[in-house]
Amino acid sequence: MSVIQQIVTLQKIDSQLQDIAELLGDLPGKVDVLKDEELGLVKSIEDGKARIKALELELNKFDSQMTDYNGKIEKHKDQRYLVTSNKQYDALQHEIDFLKSGLDEIETKSLEFTEEKETIEERMKSEEENLESLSKDLVERREKLEVLMNDSSEEKSKLDKEREKERDNIDFTILSRYDRIHQARRGLSVVLVEGSACGGCGAFVPPQIVSEVKAGKGPKTCDSCSRFLYYESN
């Protein structure tokens, strides 16, 4: 097999592998992004549940404290009617004012915690709805990806083996040029001569080069795009 036939065969294999990659497109990446979003939502919901649990414990403590403070305040109010001096009355009133101040602080904290709990619950409701939709979308995309990968995996494995075999048989210098062109020309290193034009970029190919390509002399390349040229008779 001539050098040009070798790289034409390699190009055909690479083109088939490129077709498989394009078939999958950016679906694997999208699946990964959705998976990260799903994990983020799951963690946020779990953190929300843990915070709500902690808030509920604190709110229960506040309720108990407020009940205790209110009981003491009422008790001291009743005691005011039993005192026999202004000094005792003032002492009870001072204690009542102190308890009321503490009660106000607890009620303020209780209100803040209640508002935080409601905000988290509202956020979690939205996140759970998003998670349900996202998980459904993720399942659908995974199923699609799995079908595509299953359909193409056997063919890709076969082509990968053929590709390595072909590359092992090609001269290193030619292979290096092929790879450079492949990278620079979006995966198309070898093209047909179409009349007197390059099948890759459409540039004019001199008659002498066309004749040599048709005669299998080479390898020859396009002066404009550097792609390897080959001829295929009908």
C-alpha positions, 0 to 999 in steps of 0.5 A: 500500500502506498503512502497516500493510500495509507493516509487516505485509509487513516483519514477515513477512519478518523472521519468515522470517529469524528462522526461518532463524536459529533453524534454524541455532541455535547451531551456528555458535558450537559449530563455532567453539568446537570449532575453537578446542579442536581448534587448542588440542589440536593446538598442545599435541600439537605442543609436547609432541612438541617437548619430548619431542625436546628431552628425548630429546637431553638424556637421550642426553647424560646417558647419554653422560656417565654412561658417561664418569663410570662409566668414569673411576670404574672407572679410578681404582678400578683405579689405587688398587692401583698407588699407592705412597703414602697421599697418592696413594691419598687423591687418587684417592679424592677424585677418585672421590668427586667423580665419584660426586657428579657422577654422582649429579647427572646420574642425578637429572636423567636421572630427572627428565627421564625422568619428565617425558617419560613424563608428556608422553607420557601426556598426549599419548596422552589429547590425541590420543584427544580430538583424534580424537573432537573432529575427528570431531564437528567434521566432522559438525557442519561438514557439518550446518552446511554443509547447513543454510547451503546450503539456507537461503542462497539464501532468506536472500539473497532475503529480505534484499533484499526486507527492504531494499526494504520498509524503504526504502519505510516512513516513518522514524518508523514504521520506528524505532518498528517496530525498537524494538518488534522489539528489545523484543518478541523480533522480533514488532512487528506482531500480529493483533487477535483478537476484542477482544484483542491477538494479542501479549500478549492485552490488551484492545483497546477496540472503537473501536480494533478498528473502526479497525484493521479499517477500515485506519485507523492505524497503531494499537498495543496500549496494553499491549505497544505492538505494531502491530495489524492485521486479517486477514479470512477 
